[in-house]
Amino acid sequence: MAAPLAGTGPMRLTLTTKIILLLQVALCFALLSTAALSYLKMERMVEDTVASRFTVALRGLAGEVEGAVSLGVSITALRNLDALIQRAMARDDRITGLVLFTDTGEVLAAAGRGGPVGAIPAGWKAAFARDGKSDRVAAVADGDSQALLLGIRNAFGGVAGGVALTYSLGEVQAGIRGTIPDLLLSGGINLVTGLLVTMVAVWLLLRPIQRRLREMTASINQLGMGEPPNLTPELVAFAPGLKDFADRILEQQQHGAEEGHPQPAGPAAEAARPAGVTP
């Protein structure tokens, strides 16, 4: 079997590259999470703003009907209901339908497309029964359509009926989704800018550290060969204990060299040696 070619082993990343990649992955995750949460928050805010806008129109129509009912006229006896509804429809072209109904759910007047005939749907009736006695607006979603219901009170404070307004929730959501390309473009620019800034910042931060580490490695290699290291002021400031460490190592090396190579004997030692004994 042929030997593997040199240089075909796994590529090893430098410490700087690893730190840059780690920070960039964290930055991407943070930006994508923030963008997703911001989009969902914007979607909810736009939907609430549109609902508030239609709520104003709904309360205006309910107030006009209550003005007539509070005079003692039964809601079923009003003759200008169609005119009231048509006038309210003309104020906002985003309204898809308006329905006026009694407290039992019977439809008295309706305008727009897809309005109920005879009686309001069961979902509307359940929502109106839950919130019709209060001043809260009940919201009922039916597919792409959203219905807002509000009760109408008579002269005695009871519920005489209600009014419902419908609009296309799908069109609102489609308008929100239409902003996605612009959001992606701005998010992509921010992401690329953040990645570049992260890469440059890490490189500038680690470059002097890597230089000092290389100088420390060279100094330790010099100590290993018994030579005094070249300690620059920058290296001493980076590693304050390196100079003392180098001095101790050199002292130990010098002491060990002296113990391994004893000095020759003096004249007194030569005179005290027995005759016939040679060193």
C-alpha positions, 0 to 999 in steps of 0.5 A, a space after each residue: 500500500 502506498 504511503 500517504 502523501 505529505 501535507 494531506 493530514 487534517 488542517 489545524 486552525 490557529 488559536 486566532 482563527 478558532 476564537 474568530 469562528 467562535 465569536 462569529 457563530 455566537 454573533 450570527 446566533 444572536 443576530 438571527 434570534 434578535 431578528 426573529 423576535 423583532 419580526 414577531 414583535 413587529 407582526 403583533 404590533 402591526 396587527 394590534 395597531 390595525 385592530 385598534 384602528 378598526 375598533 375606533 370605527 366600530 365604537 363610532 358606529 355603535 355610538 351612533 346606534 346607541 344615541 338612537 336607542 337611548 331615546 327609547 326606540 327599539 333597535 329593531 324599529 330603527 329605519 336608518 341602519 343601512 345608511 349608518 352602515 354604508 356611511 361607516 363603510 365609506 370611511 375606511 376601504 379596508 373594512 370588508 363588512 359591517 353587521 348590526 344584530 340584536 341581542 339574540 344574534 338576528 341580523 338587522 342590517 349588513 353591508 360588505 362582502 361575505 356578511 352573515 344572513 339571518 343570524 350571526 355565526 355561532 363563534 360570533 354569538 359565543 364571543 358576544 355572549 362572553 363580552 357583550 355585556 362589557 365595553 370590551 371588544 370581542 375578536 373572532 378569527 375565522 380563517 383570513 378574516 377577523 371580526 370585531 364585535 361590540 355591544 349596544 346598550 339601551 336606555 336602561 343599560 341593558 344589551 339591545 344588540 351589537 355591531 360587528 366589523 370584519 376585515 381581512 387579516 390575511 391582507 394585513 399579514 401579507 403586508 407585513 410579509 412584504 417587508 421581509 426582503 427589506 428586513 433581510 437586506 438590512 439584517 444581512 448588512 448588519 451581519 456582514 458588518 458585525 462579522 468583519 468588525 469581530 474578525 478585525 477586533 480579534 485579530 488586533 487584540 490577539 496579534 500583540 499577545 501572539 507576538 509576546 508568546 513567541 518571544 516567551 517561547 524563544 526565551 525558554 528555548 534559550 534557557 534550555 540551551 543554557 543561554 541568557 534570554 533576550 528579555 525586552 521591556 515589553 516582554 517583561 511588562 507582559 510577564 512580570 515573573 519571567 525575569 526572576 524565573 530566568 535568573 533562577 534557571 540560569 543559577 541552577 544550571 550554573 550550580 549544576 555545572 559546577 557540581 558535575 565538574 569538580 575543581 582540581 586538588 590543591 598543593 595541600 591535598 597532594 602532600 597529604 596523599 600517601 606515597 605510591 598512590 597516584 590520583 
